[in-house]
Amino acid sequence: MEYGEVKLNRNSAMKVYEWCKKRYGRSKYNGRYPDLRYRKEDYVTEGLIGLYDEFDNIIFINSDAINTLEDLIVTVIHEYVHYTQNIRVDWKVLSKYFDPTSMDHPLERQAEEISIRDFPTCLQEVFGISHIDKANTEQASNIFIDNG
């Protein structure tokens, strides 16, 4: 099955972001929808694939760290889930008991579980792709990075 070309760029990230807005709605805790910044690694995203900044209400996606369509979709969903969480209160309380950078942290675990669970649905609904066969190099060649 041919999937056509899917570029890993800001436009594709915005499509996933719009899907997230419809799927998960507006946060009860963080007000307006966050801005989405898809850009090269800098001091904000250094060493990270994505980040939700709850103070400025911005989702940052590190374009240098996005290598696959799955990376893009899972990262945007993951960071959007953080936007829906009560980060300012829950993060501080839970971080007393859990390493805030660890996937053992309950808010990280929740964001990761939701992003992995909803990846196939987003892939289908946004890009019309029913699955990605990682062993199929012809299919993989149709999905490429465009940081422009």
N, C-alpha and C positions, 0 to 999 in steps of 0.2 A: 504494500500500500504506500503510495506517495503522499507525503505530508506537505510538500511545498516548502518554501523558505520561511523560517522563523528567525528573525534577527534578535540577538541578545543586546538590546539597547534600551534607551529610556522609553521609547514608544511601547515596547513589549512590557516593560515594568509598569507603565501606566495602565495598560490593559488589565494586568493582574491586580493592581491597586483598585481600579474601578470595580472589578469583580469582588474584591474583599469588602468594599463599601456596601455593595448590595447583599453580600452573604452574611456579614457580621454586624453591619450597621454602625451607628455612632456610639462612641464610648460614653458610659454614664459618668465617668470620672474625669475625662480629659477634654470635654467640650467639643469644639469644632473639629472637623476632620483634619488629620495631620497633613503637612506638606510632604511631598516625596522628592528626595534628592537622589538622583542616580548619577554618580560621578566617580572619577578616578580616586584612588586611595590618597588620603591626606591626613593631617593630624587628628581629625575626628574619627576616621574609619581605619586608621593604621592597625593592621593585624586582625581586622574584623571583616566579615562578609556583609554584615548589616548591623544597624543600631537604631533603636527608638530613643530619641531625646525627649523625655517627658516634660522638660522645662520649656523648651522652644516648640514642642509639639511637631517634630520633624522625624520622618523615617529616612535614614540614610542607607543607601545601597552602594556598596563598594564595587564599582564596575570592573575593577582589576581582579577581583576575587570571584566573579561570576564566570564559570567555565561551561556550564550546561544550562539547558532550559529548566531542568529540575532544580538546579541551584537558584535560578532566578525566582521561580514560582515559590519554592519552599521558603526562601529568605523573605520575600515580600509578605507572604502570609504570616510567617513567624513574627516579623516586626509589627505587622498590623495587629496581631493578637496582643502584643505588649501594649499597643495603644489602647486596646479595650480593657486592659487590666487596671486595677487600682495600684499602679506602680508606686506612687509617692508614699502611700501608707503601708501597703502589704510588703513592698520590697524592703523597707527599713526594718519592719518587725521580723520578717522571715530571715533577713540577712544576719540577724543575731544568732541564728541557729544553723544557717546554711551558707556555704561559700557563694557569694553572689555571682561569681564567674563560672560556677560549676553547673553542669546539667542536672545535678542533684537538687538544685534550687527549685522549689515547686512552681514558680512562675515560668522559669525556663523550660521545665519539663512539660507544663501545660502548653506553652507556645510551640514546642517541638512536636508534641503529639498531635496537635490540631493541624499543623502545617503538613505533616506526613500523611495524616488521614485525609485531608482535603486536596492534596496535590493532584490525584487522578481526576477528580471532579473539575478542578480549575483547568487542568490541561485540556480536558474534553470541551468544556463550556467556552473557554477563551480562545483556544487555538484549534479546536476541532480535531484533536489528536487523542485517540483512545488509549494509547500506551506508547512508551518509548522502549524499544528493544535495544539495550545497551550493546548487544553483540552485533547489531546490524549497522555496519559502517556506512552503508549507502544512506540510511536514514540519518545517521549522525552527521553526515556531510551536509545535509540540508539545514542544519541548525548551527549557526555560526555567530561569532562575536562581532559586533559592530559598535565600537565605543564612540561613534560619531554623533 
